Amino acid sequence: MRRGLLAWSEKETPKAALEARVARVQAAMKAQGFDALLAYTNFPRPATVSYLTHFIPYWNQGLMVMGQEGLPTILVALSNRVRGWALETCHVEDVVCTPRIGADAAKVVKGFADEIKKIGVVDADRLPNGLAQPFRQLFGGIELVDATDLYTTARSPADGPEIELTRHAAAIADAAIDEARTHGFERASALIGVIDGAARRAAAEEVQIAVAPDLVQGTDFRRFEGDAALGATYAVRVTVAYKGFWVRRTASLSRGEAPASWADAAARLRAVTTGLGTGAELSDRMNSTFKHWSAVGPVGGHPLADLADQAAKYRRIGAGSVVSLSVNTDLSDGPWLGGGAVHLAAKPGGTAQLLFA
Protein backbone atom coordinates (compact mmCIF):
# COMPACT_ATOMS: atom_id res chain seq x y z
CA MET A 1 0.00 0.00 0.00
CA ARG A 2 1.23 3.49 -0.79
CA ARG A 3 1.90 5.59 2.30
CA GLY A 4 2.09 9.04 0.71
CA LEU A 5 -0.61 11.62 0.13
CA LEU A 6 -2.78 10.95 -2.94
CA ALA A 7 -4.50 14.16 -4.00
CA TRP A 8 -5.25 16.07 -7.19
CA SER A 9 -4.31 19.71 -7.68
CA GLU A 10 -5.97 21.18 -10.76
CA LYS A 11 -3.34 23.90 -10.68
CA GLU A 12 -0.60 21.30 -11.16
CA THR A 13 -2.59 19.06 -13.53
CA PRO A 14 -5.43 20.99 -15.19
CA LYS A 15 -8.45 19.17 -16.54
CA ALA A 16 -7.57 20.57 -19.96
CA ALA A 17 -4.22 18.76 -19.87
CA LEU A 18 -5.84 15.44 -19.03
CA GLU A 19 -8.46 15.95 -21.73
CA ALA A 20 -5.76 16.77 -24.27
CA ARG A 21 -3.93 13.53 -23.44
CA VAL A 22 -7.12 11.55 -23.83
CA ALA A 23 -7.85 13.28 -27.14
CA ARG A 24 -4.39 12.37 -28.51
CA VAL A 25 -4.91 8.73 -27.66
CA GLN A 26 -8.44 8.76 -29.08
CA ALA A 27 -7.17 10.25 -32.34
CA ALA A 28 -4.69 7.39 -32.59
CA MET A 29 -7.46 4.90 -31.79
CA LYS A 30 -9.61 6.24 -34.63
CA ALA A 31 -6.68 6.17 -37.05
CA GLN A 32 -5.98 2.51 -36.25
CA GLY A 33 -9.60 1.41 -36.02
CA PHE A 34 -9.87 0.72 -32.29
CA ASP A 35 -13.38 1.00 -30.90
CA ALA A 36 -12.18 0.80 -27.28
CA LEU A 37 -8.99 0.89 -25.24
CA LEU A 38 -8.33 -0.94 -21.97
CA ALA A 39 -5.57 -0.22 -19.46
CA TYR A 40 -4.97 -2.23 -16.29
CA THR A 41 -3.80 -0.49 -13.15
CA ASN A 42 -2.49 -1.68 -9.79
CA PHE A 43 0.15 -0.74 -7.22
CA PRO A 44 3.26 -1.45 -9.37
CA ARG A 45 1.69 -0.59 -12.76
CA PRO A 46 -0.18 2.72 -12.39
CA ALA A 47 1.43 4.79 -15.16
CA THR A 48 -1.01 4.54 -18.10
CA VAL A 49 -4.14 5.20 -16.08
CA SER A 50 -2.60 7.94 -13.93
CA TYR A 51 -1.27 9.71 -17.03
CA LEU A 52 -4.71 9.81 -18.69
CA THR A 53 -6.94 10.30 -15.66
CA HIS A 54 -4.78 11.17 -12.61
CA PHE A 55 -6.20 8.09 -10.83
CA ILE A 56 -3.44 6.58 -8.67
CA PRO A 57 -4.24 3.33 -6.83
CA TYR A 58 -2.96 3.05 -3.30
CA TRP A 59 -3.80 -0.69 -3.28
CA ASN A 60 -5.90 -3.29 -5.13
CA GLN A 61 -6.49 -3.26 -8.91
CA GLY A 62 -8.59 -1.55 -11.56
CA LEU A 63 -9.34 -1.34 -15.27
CA MET A 64 -9.73 1.83 -17.34
CA VAL A 65 -11.98 1.64 -20.41
CA MET A 66 -12.14 4.36 -23.03
CA GLY A 67 -14.05 4.79 -26.29
CA GLN A 68 -13.32 6.99 -29.29
CA GLU A 69 -15.18 9.88 -27.62
CA GLY A 70 -15.62 11.17 -24.08
CA LEU A 71 -13.70 10.65 -20.86
CA PRO A 72 -12.52 7.24 -19.62
CA THR A 73 -14.34 5.17 -17.02
CA ILE A 74 -12.44 3.38 -14.27
CA LEU A 75 -13.65 0.18 -12.63
CA VAL A 76 -11.95 -0.76 -9.37
CA ALA A 77 -12.14 -3.60 -6.88
CA LEU A 78 -12.56 -1.15 -4.03
CA SER A 79 -15.41 -0.53 -1.62
CA ASN A 80 -18.02 2.09 -2.51
CA ARG A 81 -16.82 3.91 0.60
CA VAL A 82 -13.81 5.19 -1.38
CA ARG A 83 -15.71 6.11 -4.56
CA GLY A 84 -16.05 9.72 -3.45
CA TRP A 85 -12.32 9.98 -2.80
CA ALA A 86 -11.59 8.43 -6.21
CA LEU A 87 -13.85 10.89 -8.02
CA GLU A 88 -12.17 13.79 -6.20
CA THR A 89 -8.66 12.71 -7.26
CA CYS A 90 -9.18 11.96 -10.97
CA HIS A 91 -10.90 13.28 -14.10
CA VAL A 92 -13.13 10.55 -15.57
CA GLU A 93 -16.63 9.82 -16.76
CA ASP A 94 -17.25 7.58 -13.76
CA VAL A 95 -15.62 5.40 -11.10
CA VAL A 96 -17.36 2.06 -10.67
CA CYS A 97 -16.60 0.02 -7.55
CA THR A 98 -17.28 -3.63 -8.27
CA PRO A 99 -15.91 -7.11 -7.50
CA ARG A 100 -16.66 -8.03 -11.16
CA ILE A 101 -14.24 -5.66 -12.87
CA GLY A 102 -13.93 -7.56 -16.15
CA ALA A 103 -17.62 -8.31 -16.65
CA ASP A 104 -18.79 -4.82 -15.75
CA ALA A 105 -16.06 -3.20 -17.85
CA ALA A 106 -17.16 -5.25 -20.86
CA LYS A 107 -20.69 -3.93 -20.40
CA VAL A 108 -19.39 -0.35 -20.39
CA VAL A 109 -17.48 -1.02 -23.62
CA LYS A 110 -20.58 -2.51 -25.24
CA GLY A 111 -22.24 0.89 -24.90
CA PHE A 112 -19.49 2.68 -26.84
CA ALA A 113 -20.82 1.72 -30.30
CA ASP A 114 -23.48 -0.36 -32.02
CA GLU A 115 -20.79 -2.84 -33.00
CA ILE A 116 -17.45 -3.36 -31.26
CA LYS A 117 -14.97 -4.82 -33.74
CA LYS A 118 -11.53 -4.02 -32.30
CA ILE A 119 -10.43 -3.58 -28.68
CA GLY A 120 -6.92 -2.42 -27.80
CA VAL A 121 -5.11 -3.17 -24.56
CA VAL A 122 -2.09 -1.37 -23.16
CA ASP A 123 0.28 -4.11 -21.93
CA ALA A 124 -1.97 -6.79 -23.40
CA ASP A 125 0.39 -9.59 -22.35
CA ARG A 126 -0.03 -8.55 -18.72
CA LEU A 127 -3.79 -8.18 -18.58
CA PRO A 128 -5.06 -10.78 -16.08
CA ASN A 129 -7.05 -13.48 -17.87
CA GLY A 130 -9.89 -13.10 -15.40
CA LEU A 131 -10.41 -9.55 -16.69
CA ALA A 132 -9.89 -10.40 -20.36
CA GLN A 133 -12.23 -13.38 -20.56
CA PRO A 134 -15.50 -11.46 -20.06
CA PHE A 135 -14.69 -9.37 -23.15
CA ARG A 136 -14.19 -12.49 -25.27
CA GLN A 137 -17.45 -13.92 -23.97
CA LEU A 138 -19.54 -10.79 -24.50
CA PHE A 139 -18.07 -9.96 -27.92
CA GLY A 140 -18.02 -13.42 -29.46
CA GLY A 141 -14.38 -14.34 -29.01
CA ILE A 142 -13.04 -10.92 -30.06
CA GLU A 143 -9.25 -10.61 -30.10
CA LEU A 144 -7.76 -8.16 -27.65
CA VAL A 145 -5.02 -6.37 -29.60
CA ASP A 146 -1.90 -4.99 -27.98
CA ALA A 147 -2.00 -1.17 -28.14
CA THR A 148 1.09 -0.34 -26.10
CA ASP A 149 2.87 1.25 -29.07
CA LEU A 150 -0.22 3.30 -29.89
CA TYR A 151 -0.32 4.68 -26.37
CA THR A 152 3.43 5.21 -26.10
CA THR A 153 3.54 7.17 -29.35
CA ALA A 154 0.56 9.31 -28.34
CA ARG A 155 2.15 10.36 -25.03
CA SER A 156 5.28 11.84 -26.66
CA PRO A 157 6.43 14.54 -26.42
CA ALA A 158 5.91 15.22 -22.72
CA ASP A 159 3.48 18.05 -22.02
CA GLY A 160 3.96 20.94 -19.62
CA PRO A 161 2.41 19.36 -16.51
CA GLU A 162 4.40 16.15 -16.96
CA ILE A 163 7.67 18.09 -17.20
CA GLU A 164 6.91 20.29 -14.19
CA LEU A 165 5.64 17.44 -12.00
CA THR A 166 8.68 15.34 -12.90
CA ARG A 167 10.87 18.33 -12.08
CA HIS A 168 9.09 18.62 -8.72
CA ALA A 169 9.61 14.91 -8.00
CA ALA A 170 13.28 15.36 -8.87
CA ALA A 171 13.48 18.36 -6.51
CA ILE A 172 12.04 16.22 -3.70
CA ALA A 173 14.71 13.60 -4.31
CA ASP A 174 17.45 16.25 -4.50
CA ALA A 175 16.37 17.91 -1.27
CA ALA A 176 16.23 14.57 0.54
CA ILE A 177 19.73 13.66 -0.66
CA ASP A 178 21.02 17.13 0.27
CA GLU A 179 19.65 16.67 3.78
CA ALA A 180 21.52 13.38 3.97
CA ARG A 181 24.76 15.09 2.88
CA THR A 182 24.74 17.20 6.04
CA HIS A 183 25.11 14.13 8.28
CA GLY A 184 28.18 11.97 8.84
CA PHE A 185 26.32 8.68 8.62
CA GLU A 186 28.03 5.46 9.64
CA ARG A 187 25.08 3.11 9.05
CA ALA A 188 22.83 2.60 6.02
CA SER A 189 19.67 2.49 8.16
CA ALA A 190 20.20 6.04 9.44
CA LEU A 191 20.88 7.29 5.90
CA ILE A 192 17.71 5.64 4.56
CA GLY A 193 15.62 6.99 7.43
CA VAL A 194 16.65 10.60 6.80
CA ILE A 195 16.08 10.40 3.03
CA ASP A 196 12.71 8.67 3.37
CA GLY A 197 11.52 11.09 6.02
CA ALA A 198 12.53 14.17 4.04
CA ALA A 199 10.82 12.93 0.87
CA ARG A 200 7.62 11.96 2.70
CA ARG A 201 7.40 15.34 4.38
CA ALA A 202 7.66 16.93 0.92
CA ALA A 203 4.50 15.01 -0.16
CA ALA A 204 6.10 12.19 -2.14
CA GLU A 205 3.53 9.51 -2.96
CA GLU A 206 6.15 6.79 -3.01
CA VAL A 207 9.82 6.57 -2.02
CA GLN A 208 12.14 3.66 -2.76
CA ILE A 209 15.75 3.79 -1.58
CA ALA A 210 18.67 1.56 -2.46
CA VAL A 211 22.25 1.94 -1.20
CA ALA A 212 25.70 0.90 -2.40
CA PRO A 213 27.22 1.05 1.11
CA ASP A 214 30.92 1.10 0.23
CA LEU A 215 32.07 2.12 -3.26
CA VAL A 216 35.54 0.71 -2.63
CA GLN A 217 34.02 -2.72 -2.03
CA GLY A 218 31.45 -2.58 -4.85
CA THR A 219 28.88 -0.48 -6.67
CA ASP A 220 25.84 -2.77 -6.60
CA PHE A 221 22.73 -1.18 -5.09
CA ARG A 222 20.84 -3.05 -2.37
CA ARG A 223 17.39 -2.61 -0.88
CA PHE A 224 17.98 -3.07 2.84
CA GLU A 225 15.83 -5.14 5.15
CA GLY A 226 18.54 -4.92 7.80
CA ASP A 227 21.55 -2.66 8.02
CA ALA A 228 25.16 -2.22 6.91
CA ALA A 229 28.16 -0.06 7.74
CA LEU A 230 28.90 2.79 5.31
CA GLY A 231 32.34 3.22 3.82
CA ALA A 232 34.19 6.47 3.25
CA THR A 233 32.32 6.79 -0.07
CA TYR A 234 28.91 5.32 -0.83
CA ALA A 235 25.97 5.91 -3.16
CA VAL A 236 22.19 6.13 -2.97
CA ARG A 237 19.51 5.54 -5.58
CA VAL A 238 16.32 7.36 -4.65
CA THR A 239 13.12 6.69 -6.60
CA VAL A 240 10.33 9.20 -5.98
CA ALA A 241 6.76 9.43 -7.25
CA TYR A 242 4.81 12.70 -7.15
CA LYS A 243 1.30 13.15 -8.61
CA GLY A 244 1.75 10.07 -10.77
CA PHE A 245 5.20 10.85 -12.21
CA TRP A 246 8.32 8.97 -11.18
CA VAL A 247 12.02 9.83 -11.22
CA ARG A 248 15.15 7.95 -10.24
CA ARG A 249 18.01 9.99 -8.77
CA THR A 250 21.46 8.49 -8.21
CA ALA A 251 24.12 10.25 -6.14
CA SER A 252 27.55 9.46 -4.72
CA LEU A 253 28.22 10.65 -1.15
CA SER A 254 31.24 10.74 1.12
CA ARG A 255 31.79 10.91 4.85
CA GLY A 256 34.68 13.32 4.31
CA GLU A 257 35.75 15.52 1.44
CA ALA A 258 34.42 14.23 -1.88
CA PRO A 259 36.98 13.00 -4.44
CA ALA A 260 38.04 15.79 -6.80
CA SER A 261 37.06 13.81 -9.91
CA TRP A 262 33.35 13.66 -8.97
CA ALA A 263 32.62 17.21 -10.11
CA ASP A 264 34.18 16.52 -13.52
CA ALA A 265 32.12 13.34 -13.93
CA ALA A 266 28.92 15.23 -13.13
CA ALA A 267 29.87 17.91 -15.67
CA ARG A 268 30.40 15.24 -18.34
CA LEU A 269 26.95 13.82 -17.67
CA ARG A 270 25.42 17.27 -18.08
CA ALA A 271 27.35 17.91 -21.29
CA VAL A 272 26.44 14.62 -22.95
CA THR A 273 22.68 15.27 -22.64
CA THR A 274 22.74 18.53 -24.62
CA GLY A 275 20.62 18.14 -27.73
CA LEU A 276 19.55 14.57 -26.96
CA GLY A 277 16.30 13.57 -28.65
CA THR A 278 15.82 9.95 -29.78
CA GLY A 279 16.81 6.71 -28.10
CA ALA A 280 19.47 6.10 -30.75
CA GLU A 281 21.10 9.47 -30.01
CA LEU A 282 20.99 8.75 -26.31
CA SER A 283 22.70 5.38 -26.74
CA ASP A 284 25.38 6.71 -29.09
CA ARG A 285 26.33 9.62 -26.85
CA MET A 286 26.21 7.75 -23.55
CA ASN A 287 28.28 4.86 -24.96
CA SER A 288 30.94 7.27 -26.18
CA THR A 289 31.31 8.80 -22.71
CA PHE A 290 30.42 6.20 -20.07
CA LYS A 291 31.21 2.49 -19.86
CA HIS A 292 28.18 1.60 -17.74
CA TRP A 293 24.88 3.46 -17.90
CA SER A 294 21.14 2.86 -18.13
CA ALA A 295 17.92 4.74 -18.84
CA VAL A 296 14.48 4.02 -17.40
CA GLY A 297 11.11 5.60 -18.07
CA PRO A 298 7.41 4.91 -18.52
CA VAL A 299 6.42 2.02 -20.78
CA GLY A 300 2.75 1.15 -20.66
CA GLY A 301 1.70 0.83 -17.04
CA HIS A 302 5.24 0.52 -15.68
CA PRO A 303 6.47 3.96 -14.55
CA LEU A 304 10.19 3.12 -14.70
CA ALA A 305 10.80 0.33 -17.18
CA ASP A 306 14.22 -0.43 -18.66
CA LEU A 307 14.65 1.65 -21.84
CA ALA A 308 18.32 1.54 -22.73
CA ASP A 309 21.78 0.58 -21.46
CA GLN A 310 25.38 0.27 -22.57
CA ALA A 311 24.49 -2.78 -24.67
CA ALA A 312 22.22 -0.51 -26.78
CA LYS A 313 19.23 -2.76 -26.14
CA TYR A 314 16.87 0.17 -26.14
CA ARG A 315 13.15 0.41 -26.79
CA ARG A 316 12.00 3.24 -28.97
CA ILE A 317 12.22 6.45 -26.94
CA GLY A 318 10.12 9.24 -28.41
CA ALA A 319 11.58 12.71 -28.91
CA GLY A 320 10.57 14.97 -26.06
CA SER A 321 10.24 12.09 -23.58
CA VAL A 322 11.32 12.21 -19.95
CA VAL A 323 13.76 9.49 -18.87
CA SER A 324 15.93 8.86 -15.82
CA LEU A 325 19.62 8.24 -16.55
CA SER A 326 22.04 6.40 -14.25
CA VAL A 327 25.81 6.30 -14.72
CA ASN A 328 28.47 4.09 -13.13
CA THR A 329 32.02 5.09 -14.07
CA ASP A 330 35.53 4.32 -12.79
CA LEU A 331 37.65 7.39 -12.07
CA SER A 332 41.27 7.85 -11.03
CA ASP A 333 40.27 8.10 -7.38
CA GLY A 334 37.47 5.52 -7.35
CA PRO A 335 33.96 4.87 -8.72
CA TRP A 336 31.34 7.56 -9.24
CA LEU A 337 27.61 6.86 -9.56
CA GLY A 338 25.23 9.60 -10.62
CA GLY A 339 22.17 10.50 -12.64
CA GLY A 340 18.63 11.76 -12.66
CA ALA A 341 15.69 12.77 -14.83
CA VAL A 342 16.28 14.28 -18.27
CA HIS A 343 13.72 15.87 -20.59
CA LEU A 344 14.94 14.93 -24.06
CA ALA A 345 14.81 17.47 -26.86
CA ALA A 346 11.51 17.55 -28.74
CA LYS A 347 13.18 18.17 -32.10
CA PRO A 348 16.60 17.59 -33.72
CA GLY A 349 19.20 20.04 -32.47
CA GLY A 350 17.11 21.07 -29.48
CA THR A 351 18.37 21.20 -25.93
CA ALA A 352 17.65 18.49 -23.40
CA GLN A 353 16.89 19.68 -19.87
CA LEU A 354 18.35 18.08 -16.77
CA LEU A 355 15.55 17.98 -14.22
CA PHE A 356 17.83 17.55 -11.23
CA ALA A 357 20.34 19.78 -9.44
C-alpha positions in Angstrom: 0.0 0.0 0.0 1.2 3.5 -0.8 1.9 5.6 2.3 2.1 9.0 0.7 -0.6 11.6 0.1 -2.8 10.9 -2.9 -4.5 14.2 -4.0 -5.3 16.1 -7.2 -4.3 19.7 -7.7 -6.0 21.2 -10.8 -3.3 23.9 -10.7 -0.6 21.3 -11.2 -2.6 19.1 -13.5 -5.4 21.0 -15.2 -8.5 19.2 -16.5 -7.6 20.6 -20.0 -4.2 18.8 -19.9 -5.8 15.4 -19.0 -8.5 15.9 -21.7 -5.8 16.8 -24.3 -3.9 13.5 -23.4 -7.1 11.5 -23.8 -7.8 13.3 -27.1 -4.4 12.4 -28.5 -4.9 8.7 -27.7 -8.4 8.8 -29.1 -7.2 10.3 -32.3 -4.7 7.4 -32.6 -7.5 4.9 -31.8 -9.6 6.2 -34.6 -6.7 6.2 -37.0 -6.0 2.5 -36.3 -9.6 1.4 -36.0 -9.9 0.7 -32.3 -13.4 1.0 -30.9 -12.2 0.8 -27.3 -9.0 0.9 -25.2 -8.3 -0.9 -22.0 -5.6 -0.2 -19.5 -5.0 -2.2 -16.3 -3.8 -0.5 -13.1 -2.5 -1.7 -9.8 0.1 -0.7 -7.2 3.3 -1.5 -9.4 1.7 -0.6 -12.8 -0.2 2.7 -12.4 1.4 4.8 -15.2 -1.0 4.5 -18.1 -4.1 5.2 -16.1 -2.6 7.9 -13.9 -1.3 9.7 -17.0 -4.7 9.8 -18.7 -6.9 10.3 -15.7 -4.8 11.2 -12.6 -6.2 8.1 -10.8 -3.4 6.6 -8.7 -4.2 3.3 -6.8 -3.0 3.0 -3.3 -3.8 -0.7 -3.3 -5.9 -3.3 -5.1 -6.5 -3.3 -8.9 -8.6 -1.5 -11.6 -9.3 -1.3 -15.3 -9.7 1.8 -17.3 -12.0 1.6 -20.4 -12.1 4.4 -23.0 -14.0 4.8 -26.3 -13.3 7.0 -29.3 -15.2 9.9 -27.6 -15.6 11.2 -24.1 -13.7 10.6 -20.9 -12.5 7.2 -19.6 -14.3 5.2 -17.0 -12.4 3.4 -14.3 -13.6 0.2 -12.6 -12.0 -0.8 -9.4 -12.1 -3.6 -6.9 -12.6 -1.1 -4.0 -15.4 -0.5 -1.6 -18.0 2.1 -2.5 -16.8 3.9 0.6 -13.8 5.2 -1.4 -15.7 6.1 -4.6 -16.1 9.7 -3.5 -12.3 10.0 -2.8 -11.6 8.4 -6.2 -13.9 10.9 -8.0 -12.2 13.8 -6.2 -8.7 12.7 -7.3 -9.2 12.0 -11.0 -10.9 13.3 -14.1 -13.1 10.5 -15.6 -16.6 9.8 -16.8 -17.2 7.6 -13.8 -15.6 5.4 -11.1 -17.4 2.1 -10.7 -16.6 0.0 -7.5 -17.3 -3.6 -8.3 -15.9 -7.1 -7.5 -16.7 -8.0 -11.2 -14.2 -5.7 -12.9 -13.9 -7.6 -16.1 -17.6 -8.3 -16.6 -18.8 -4.8 -15.7 -16.1 -3.2 -17.9 -17.2 -5.3 -20.9 -20.7 -3.9 -20.4 -19.4 -0.4 -20.4 -17.5 -1.0 -23.6 -20.6 -2.5 -25.2 -22.2 0.9 -24.9 -19.5 2.7 -26.8 -20.8 1.7 -30.3 -23.5 -0.4 -32.0 -20.8 -2.8 -33.0 -17.5 -3.4 -31.3 -15.0 -4.8 -33.7 -11.5 -4.0 -32.3 -10.4 -3.6 -28.7 -6.9 -2.4 -27.8 -5.1 -3.2 -24.6 -2.1 -1.4 -23.2 0.3 -4.1 -21.9 -2.0 -6.8 -23.4 0.4 -9.6 -22.3 0.0 -8.5 -18.7 -3.8 -8.2 -18.6 -5.1 -10.8 -16.1 -7.0 -13.5 -17.9 -9.9 -13.1 -15.4 -10.4 -9.6 -16.7 -9.9 -10.4 -20.4 -12.2 -13.4 -20.6 -15.5 -11.5 -20.1 -14.7 -9.4 -23.1 -14.2 -12.5 -25.3 -17.4 -13.9 -24.0 -19.5 -10.8 -24.5 -18.1 -10.0 -27.9 -18.0 -13.4 -29.5 -14.4 -14.3 -29.0 -13.0 -10.9 -30.1 -9.3 -10.6 -30.1 -7.8 -8.2 -27.6 -5.0 -6.4 -29.6 -1.9 -5.0 -28.0 -2.0 -1.2 -28.1 1.1 -0.3 -26.1 2.9 1.2 -29.1 -0.2 3.3 -29.9 -0.3 4.7 -26.4 3.4 5.2 -26.1 3.5 7.2 -29.4 0.6 9.3 -28.3 2.1 10.4 -25.0 5.3 11.8 -26.7 6.4 14.5 -26.4 5.9 15.2 -22.7 3.5 18.0 -22.0 4.0 20.9 -19.6 2.4 19.4 -16.5 4.4 16.2 -17.0 7.7 18.1 -17.2 6.9 20.3 -14.2 5.6 17.4 -12.0 8.7 15.3 -12.9 10.9 18.3 -12.1 9.1 18.6 -8.7 9.6 14.9 -8.0 13.3 15.4 -8.9 13.5 18.4 -6.5 12.0 16.2 -3.7 14.7 13.6 -4.3 17.5 16.3 -4.5 16.4 17.9 -1.3 16.2 14.6 0.5 19.7 13.7 -0.7 21.0 17.1 0.3 19.7 16.7 3.8 21.5 13.4 4.0 24.8 15.1 2.9 24.7 17.2 6.0 25.1 14.1 8.3 28.2 12.0 8.8 26.3 8.7 8.6 28.0 5.5 9.6 25.1 3.1 9.0 22.8 2.6 6.0 19.7 2.5 8.2 20.2 6.0 9.4 20.9 7.3 5.9 17.7 5.6 4.6 15.6 7.0 7.4 16.6 10.6 6.8 16.1 10.4 3.0 12.7 8.7 3.4 11.5 11.1 6.0 12.5 14.2 4.0 10.8 12.9 0.9 7.6 12.0 2.7 7.4 15.3 4.4 7.7 16.9 0.9 4.5 15.0 -0.2 6.1 12.2 -2.1 3.5 9.5 -3.0 6.1 6.8 -3.0 9.8 6.6 -2.0 12.1 3.7 -2.8 15.7 3.8 -1.6 18.7 1.6 -2.5 22.2 1.9 -1.2 25.7 0.9 -2.4 27.2 1.1 1.1 30.9 1.1 0.2 32.1 2.1 -3.3 35.5 0.7 -2.6 34.0 -2.7 -2.0 31.5 -2.6 -4.9 28.9 -0.5 -6.7 25.8 -2.8 -6.6 22.7 -1.2 -5.1 20.8 -3.1 -2.4 17.4 -2.6 -0.9 18.0 -3.1 2.8 15.8 -5.1 5.2 18.5 -4.9 7.8 21.6 -2.7 8.0 25.2 -2.2 6.9 28.2 -0.1 7.7 28.9 2.8 5.3 32.3 3.2 3.8 34.2 6.5 3.3 32.3 6.8 -0.1 28.9 5.3 -0.8 26.0 5.9 -3.2 22.2 6.1 -3.0 19.5 5.5 -5.6 16.3 7.4 -4.7 13.1 6.7 -6.6 10.3 9.2 -6.0 6.8 9.4 -7.2 4.8 12.7 -7.2 1.3 13.1 -8.6 1.7 10.1 -10.8 5.2 10.9 -12.2 8.3 9.0 -11.2 12.0 9.8 -11.2 15.1 8.0 -10.2 18.0 10.0 -8.8 21.5 8.5 -8.2 24.1 10.3 -6.1 27.5 9.5 -4.7 28.2 10.6 -1.2 31.2 10.7 1.1 31.8 10.9 4.9 34.7 13.3 4.3 35.8 15.5 1.4 34.4 14.2 -1.9 37.0 13.0 -4.4 38.0 15.8 -6.8 37.1 13.8 -9.9 33.4 13.7 -9.0 32.6 17.2 -10.1 34.2 16.5 -13.5 32.1 13.3 -13.9 28.9 15.2 -13.1 29.9 17.9 -15.7 30.4 15.2 -18.3 27.0 13.8 -17.7 25.4 17.3 -18.1 27.4 17.9 -21.3 26.4 14.6 -23.0 22.7 15.3 -22.6 22.7 18.5 -24.6 20.6 18.1 -27.7 19.6 14.6 -27.0 16.3 13.6 -28.6 15.8 10.0 -29.8 16.8 6.7 -28.1 19.5 6.1 -30.8 21.1 9.5 -30.0 21.0 8.8 -26.3 22.7 5.4 -26.7 25.4 6.7 -29.1 26.3 9.6 -26.9 26.2 7.8 -23.6 28.3 4.9 -25.0 30.9 7.3 -26.2 31.3 8.8 -22.7 30.4 6.2 -20.1 31.2 2.5 -19.9 28.2 1.6 -17.7 24.9 3.5 -17.9 21.1 2.9 -18.1 17.9 4.7 -18.8 14.5 4.0 -17.4 11.1 5.6 -18.1 7.4 4.9 -18.5 6.4 2.0 -20.8 2.7 1.1 -20.7 1.7 0.8 -17.0 5.2 0.5 -15.7 6.5 4.0 -14.5 10.2 3.1 -14.7 10.8 0.3 -17.2 14.2 -0.4 -18.7 14.6 1.6 -21.8 18.3 1.5 -22.7 21.8 0.6 -21.5 25.4 0.3 -22.6 24.5 -2.8 -24.7 22.2 -0.5 -26.8 19.2 -2.8 -26.1 16.9 0.2 -26.1 13.1 0.4 -26.8 12.0 3.2 -29.0 12.2 6.4 -26.9 10.1 9.2 -28.4 11.6 12.7 -28.9 10.6 15.0 -26.1 10.2 12.1 -23.6 11.3 12.2 -19.9 13.8 9.5 -18.9 15.9 8.9 -15.8 19.6 8.2 -16.5 22.0 6.4 -14.2 25.8 6.3 -14.7 28.5 4.1 -13.1 32.0 5.1 -14.1 35.5 4.3 -12.8 37.7 7.4 -12.1 41.3 7.9 -11.0 40.3 8.1 -7.4 37.5 5.5 -7.3 34.0 4.9 -8.7 31.3 7.6 -9.2 27.6 6.9 -9.6 25.2 9.6 -10.6 22.2 10.5 -12.6 18.6 11.8 -12.7 15.7 12.8 -14.8 16.3 14.3 -18.3 13.7 15.9 -20.6 14.9 14.9 -24.1 14.8 17.5 -26.9 11.5 17.5 -28.7 13.2 18.2 -32.1 16.6 17.6 -33.7 19.2 20.0 -32.5 17.1 21.1 -29.5 18.4 21.2 -25.9 17.7 18.5 -23.4 16.9 19.7 -19.9 18.3 18.1 -16.8 15.5 18.0 -14.2 17.8 17.6 -11.2 20.3 19.8 -9.4 
